[in-house]
Amino acid sequence: MKKIILYGVRHIELRRNIEFFLDDGYEIIGYSDTWYESDVIDGKRFIPPQQLCDESFDYIVPLSFKESVLADMCNALQKNGVPGEKIIKPLMFIHQSAEKMQLDLVKDIDEHYQEEPNLIYGLSYSLRGIHKDALKFPTYDCSWHSLDLYYNFKLFTYMRHQGRLPRQGGRALLVFPYYIFDYDFSRTVYNYKIGTCFSLWRLDDWHHFQQAPDGADYVANYRMFGRKVSEFYHFQRYQHQNGGVYSGENGTAELGKLWFRDHEVTAAENKRLFSQFIRELREEDMMPVLIVPPYYMDGIDAQSRAAVSKKRERFYQIVREASTGGGLTILDYMDIYAHQRMFFTDLTHLNSRGAEAFTEQLNRDIFT
């Protein structure tokens, strides 16, 4: 049983959230505050700040919704002798609905996978851009927002270890953009802030989380509160519907920073991982189909077009080197709807009309 202390007795909403969602493997042993001399809310055990260094505990959680105030509280605690690694900010409760609206990916596999012969792995491009129920053959969608190559592979590995892969083989649609080899989900603080990392809480595999700002605090939060938050909100998978049409002026939009950067360490790791992914799919008698999703190319500026060309060349070089055993089908749709604004809800994602067209394209190219 791990012991925690809450610091800031009058932050009632955060306090109740933590008390309600705290995992059974943790115990609140007391409350502390700089401005009060007792627990003025519930009269629970109070520990003066100057005595915290003499107390035996695993974590202390400062309570505030403001990151600037949390930083001040952390400094105050450290001045009172509390080691920095024991101070955990309550990040799961200060970003509104971030974690509450994440699918529990492992639980979804356990409860809803019905041995469909085809699997989709990918990011939001496949999640929002493919209507799996309209595909000609039964397909289960493993993709989720922002997932990188590592975590797509980890979901495949989980299914393999659980004996949940198709018994008669099938197809694995790997829907990845050109930048996939330079992308590491676990190093990107944005993915923690918007909650997408929480979708993988059951794996308890956080890869390079220590290299992301506040990554260790998020992981500690997932372990302390993840199970009960997920059970309470039980967000479900649904078919995305979006009739919006991209409204930006043609030739003016700049793609994200990842398109302009090469991350050599990440690329080397992902190259090895991709090779292993392809090899293990073949061992399971599954046909890997690498799919590059479409972008609205007319919308991007000249610098972004140049970045796409460079990233495309890098992508294919890595793919060639990582799949030397052959047996990989590649379908590149990056430019297929380059001039069809009505298919896109934003520069990089299909709307419902575009998803319908793209799904029919996949039916023609893969399932005929």
N, C-alpha and C positions, 0 to 999 in steps of 0.2 A: 504494500500500500504506500503510494507516494503522498507526501505531505505538502500542502500549499498554504500560503498566507495571502489574504487579500489586503491591498494597501489603498486606502481611501474609503472610509466607511460610509460616506453619504452619497456615493454614486449608486443610487438604488437600482436603476435599470440594469446597469452592467453587473452589479452584485447579484441580482436575482437571476439574470441570464446564466452567470457562471454557476451559481448554486443549483440551478435546475438542470443544466446540460452537462455538468461535470461527470466524467466517466467514473464507474464504480471502483476503478483501481486508484482513485485519488481521494484524498480526505482534506477538508479545510480544517486546519488546526487553530486558526486565529485570525484576527483582523488588526490592522495597524493604520495609523494616520499621523501626520505631522501636526495638524491643527486641532486635534481632539485628544482627550485623555481617556476616552472610553468608547465603546461601540454604542453610539447614540441611537442606532436603528433597532437592533435586536438584543442588545445587552450581552452579546457573545464575548468570548475570551478576547481581551485586548492586549496587544504586545507593543509597548512603546518603541519608537524607531531606534532609539539608542540601545535597546536590548535585542534587536534582531540578529546581530552578529553572534549572540550567545544561544540562539534558538536552533534546533535541529529541524531542517525542512529541505525540500527538494526545489521548490519554486515559490517565488513571490510575484503576484500579479498586480501591477498598479492599475487603478481604475480611472479612466478618462476617455472621452470620445475624441479629444483633440490630441493630434500627434505631438504638437509643441509642448503641451502640458505633460504628456507621457514622457517626453525626453527630459523635462525638468524633474519629474518624479524619479526617473531612473538615476539621474545624477544625484539626487538627494539620498536615495537608497544606497548608492555606492559610497557616498561620503559617510554613511553610517555602517560601513563595513560589509555590505551585502555584495557578494561576487557578481559580476555582470552576467555570467552564464546562468545564474539562478533567477534573473529578472526576466519575466515573460510578459510582453504586452498582449492584451486581449484582442488581437487583431481580427479574430473571426467575428467579433461583435461590433466593430466600428465601421464596417463598409456596407451597412444596410443589408441588402439581400444577396450579397455576392455568393456565399457558400450555400445559402438556402435554396438557390435556384440551379444547383448543379446535379446532374444525374449521377447516381451511384453506379459507376460503370461495371464493377465486378458483380454487384448484386443484380444488375440488369441482365448480365450474361447468365447468371445462375437461375434466374426466374423466367427469362423470356426466350433464351436460345432453344430452338426446337429442331436442332440438327439440320438446319437449312444447308444445302450443299455449297452455297456461295457466301463469301464473307467480304465485307467492305472495311478497309482500314484507312484512316485518314484524319483530316482536320475538318474545319467548318465548310470547306469547299465541297466535300462529299456529304456531310451532314445536311447542308442546306441545298445542295445542288443536284442530288440524286433522289428520286422518289423510288425507294426500294420496292414498295408494293406494286409499282408499275413495271418492274423488271420482269422479263419473261419467265425466269426461273426463281424459285424461292431463295431469298437472300437475307442474311442478318447483318445489320449495320453496327460495327464496333467503333465507328468514328465519333469524335466529339471535338468541341471547340479547342483549337490551338494545339492539339496533341502532336508531339514530335515523333520522330522515327523510333526513339528509345521506348516511349510508352506505348506506341502501337505494337511494337515487338513484345513488350511485357504483357499486354493483353492477350496476344497470340500465345505466348508461353504459358500464361495462366490457363487458357482453354486447353492447351495441349496436356498440361499436367493433370488437369481435371478430367481428361478423356472426353472433352466436349467438342472436338473437331469433327467435321463431316466423316462418316464412316466409309463412304464410297468415293472420297476425294471430291474435287470441285474446283472452283476458281476463287482466288483471293485478289480482289481489286485493291491495289495500293494507290490511293489517290493523293499524290504528293506534288507540290509546286517545285519549281527549279531550285528554290532556296533551301530545300529540306535538309541538305547535308550540312549547311552552316547554322542550323537552328537547333537550339537546346532549350526546351521548355522549362527545365528546372533552374536555369540561370536567369530567367526573365522575370523580374519583379512584377511586371504588369500582370502576368498570369496568376500570381498570388493575390494581387489586389482585386482582380475581378472574379476570383474564386475558382477558376478553372482547375487549378491544381487539386482542389478538394475533391474533384470527381474521382480521384485515384486513391482516396484515403485508405481504402481497405488493403491495397498492396503494401502500404507502409514502406515504400521504396522511393526515396526522394532524390536519388541520383546526385546532382551537384548543387543541392539546395544551399550548402554553406557558402557558395559563391554568389548568392543573390542577397541583396540588402533585406534584412529582417527574415531571411529564409528560415533560420533556426527557430525564430519565434512562431512563424506560421506552422511549422511542423510540430512544435510542442503544442500549439493550439489544436491541431488536427487530432493529436493523440489524446488530449485532455477532453475535448468536446465533440470530436467528429462523429462517434457512433450515435450519440443521442440526438445531435442536430440532424443527422441524416435520417434517423428513424422518425423524428418528429415532423419534419417537412416533407419527406419521401417524394421528392420531385420526380416526375415521370417523363419518359421520352415521348415526343410528339412530332407529328409531321409539320415542318415549318411552312407557313403560308405567308408570302410577302408579295404584294402587288406593286410595290414602289418601283419607280424607274429612276436610274441614276440621272442627276440633273446638272452635273458639272460641265463646264465648257470643254470642248474637245481640245486635246493637245496641251493642257495646262496642269494636270494633276501629277504630283510626284509620288512615286511608290515609297513604301516604308523603308526605314534605314537598313534593314537586313538585306535588301536588294543591292545595296551599295558596299557591303562589307563581306570579306571572306574571313572566316574563323577557322584557322588551320587545325587547331587541336580538336575542335568539335567535328570538323569535316573528316579527319582521320578516324575518329571514334565511330562516326556514323557510317563511314565506308565499310568498316569491319562489321558493324552491326547489320547493315543492309545485306552484305554477303551471307551472313549467318541466317538472316531472315529468309532469304531466297532459298538457301540450302535446306532449311528445316521445313519450309513449305513443300518443297519437292519430296522430302522424306515422308511427308504425310499425304503424298499423292495429290497435292493441290497445285493447280496451275497459277503461278503468279502473273498478274497483268498490271504493269505499271502505267498509271494514267496521270497525265498532266492536265489539271483543270483549266477551264477557259477564263480569260481576263477580257475586260473591255479595253482593248489595246488603243482604240481611237482616243481614249480619254487621257492617256498619259503623255508627259512631256518628252522632249528629245533626250534629256539626261536619263530618264527612266527607261526609255527604249534601248539606249546604249547599255544600261545596267542589265536589262533583261537578256540582251544578246550575250553579254559576258557571262551571266549566270547560267544561261542555257548551255553554253560551251563547257563550262565547269561541271554542270550536272551530268551531261552525257559522257564526259571523260571518266567521272567517278563511277557511273553506272556500268560502263564498259569494263572497267578494271575490277569492279566488285561482283560482276555476274559472268565470270569467265566460263562457268560451267554450262552456259547456254540455257535455253528453256524459258527465257523471260520475254514475254510479249510487251511491247511498249506502244502506247497510244497517246500521242501528243495532241491535245486539243487547245493549247494555249491561244491559238489564233482563230479558232473555228468560228467564234462569234465576234471577232475583232471590231466589226462595223455595226453590230446589232445592239444599239443602246437599249432597246425595249426588253432585252433579256436580262438586264443587270439592275440589281437594287443598289449596288455601289460599284466602285471601280473593279473590285475583285470577286464579288459574289453574285451568283445568279439569283434572280427573283423566281417566283413560282412559275411564270411563263417560261423562263429560261431553263429551269430545272426540268420541266416537262419535255422540252425539246432535247435537252442533254440526255435525259433518261432514254428517250426513243433512239437517240444516236447510239448509245451504249447497247441497246437491244439489237440494233442492226449490225454493230461491229463485233460484238462479243457473243451474243446469245442466239445467233441465227445458225 
